[in-house]
């Protein structure tokens, strides 16, 4: 099993939290992920990582 890693250091949001929110709520944008999980809403440094997760799930 893949290790669960912190994606958003500012808010301590893990990849599994982001993945679950995307799948459960049908999220398609970094902004929607931020609204649902608060990931990427402080410094924005993880927004590229969030986009990669979105691209991977919503191919």
Kinemage of the C-alpha trace (Angstrom):
@kinemage 1
@onewidth
@group {chain A} dominant
@subgroup {mainchain}
@vectorlist {calphas} color= white
{ca unk a 1} P 0.000 0.000 0.000
{ca unk a 2} L 1.211 3.478 -0.866
{ca unk a 3} L 2.379 5.582 2.066
{ca unk a 4} L -0.038 8.345 3.040
{ca unk a 5} L 1.875 11.613 2.760
{ca unk a 6} L 1.121 15.169 3.797
{ca unk a 7} L 0.311 17.234 0.721
{ca unk a 8} L -0.621 20.494 2.460
{ca unk a 9} L 1.883 21.266 5.203
{ca unk a 10} L 0.135 24.476 6.307
{ca unk a 11} L -3.105 22.674 7.185
{ca unk a 12} L -1.649 19.166 7.664
{ca unk a 13} L -3.861 17.654 4.952
{ca unk a 14} L -2.918 14.149 3.836
{ca unk a 15} L -3.161 12.748 0.318
{ca unk a 16} L -5.819 10.239 1.433
{ca unk a 17} L -8.060 13.091 2.619
{ca unk a 18} L -7.742 14.838 -0.742
{ca unk a 19} L -8.298 11.631 -2.724
{ca unk a 20} L -11.387 10.746 -0.686
{ca unk a 21} L -12.868 14.230 -1.113
{ca unk a 22} L -12.283 14.156 -4.885
{ca unk a 23} L -13.901 10.732 -5.242
{ca unk a 24} L -16.814 11.317 -2.858
{ca unk a 25} L -17.718 14.817 -4.068
{ca unk a 26} L -16.686 14.629 -7.720
{ca unk a 27} L -14.240 17.517 -7.382
{ca unk a 28} L -12.488 18.701 -10.526
{ca unk a 29} L -10.526 21.827 -9.569
{ca unk a 30} L -7.874 22.835 -7.039
{ca unk a 31} L -10.312 25.459 -5.736
{ca unk a 32} L -13.004 22.823 -5.081
{ca unk a 33} L -10.470 20.697 -3.213
{ca unk a 34} L -9.536 23.748 -1.125
{ca unk a 35} L -13.175 24.442 -0.294
{ca unk a 36} L -13.763 20.813 0.695
{ca unk a 37} L -10.531 20.129 2.617
{ca unk a 38} L -8.762 23.496 3.146
{ca unk a 39} L -5.731 22.063 1.301
{ca unk a 40} L -3.885 24.686 -0.718
{ca unk a 41} L -5.695 27.614 0.887
{ca unk a 42} L -2.878 29.152 2.953
{ca unk a 43} L 0.389 29.542 1.035
{ca unk a 44} L -0.653 27.751 -2.176
{ca unk a 45} L 2.618 25.845 -2.413
{ca unk a 46} L 0.871 22.487 -2.703
{ca unk a 47} L -1.578 23.467 -5.435
{ca unk a 48} L 0.533 21.812 -8.158
{ca unk a 49} L 0.521 18.588 -6.124
{ca unk a 50} L -3.255 18.825 -5.707
{ca unk a 51} L -3.602 19.307 -9.467
{ca unk a 52} L -1.517 16.180 -10.077
{ca unk a 53} L -3.820 14.187 -7.786
{ca unk a 54} L -6.868 15.577 -9.598
{ca unk a 55} L -5.382 14.671 -12.989
{ca unk a 56} L -4.547 11.160 -11.777
{ca unk a 57} L -8.064 10.495 -10.464
{ca unk a 58} L -10.070 12.296 -13.150
{ca unk a 59} L -8.147 11.070 -16.213
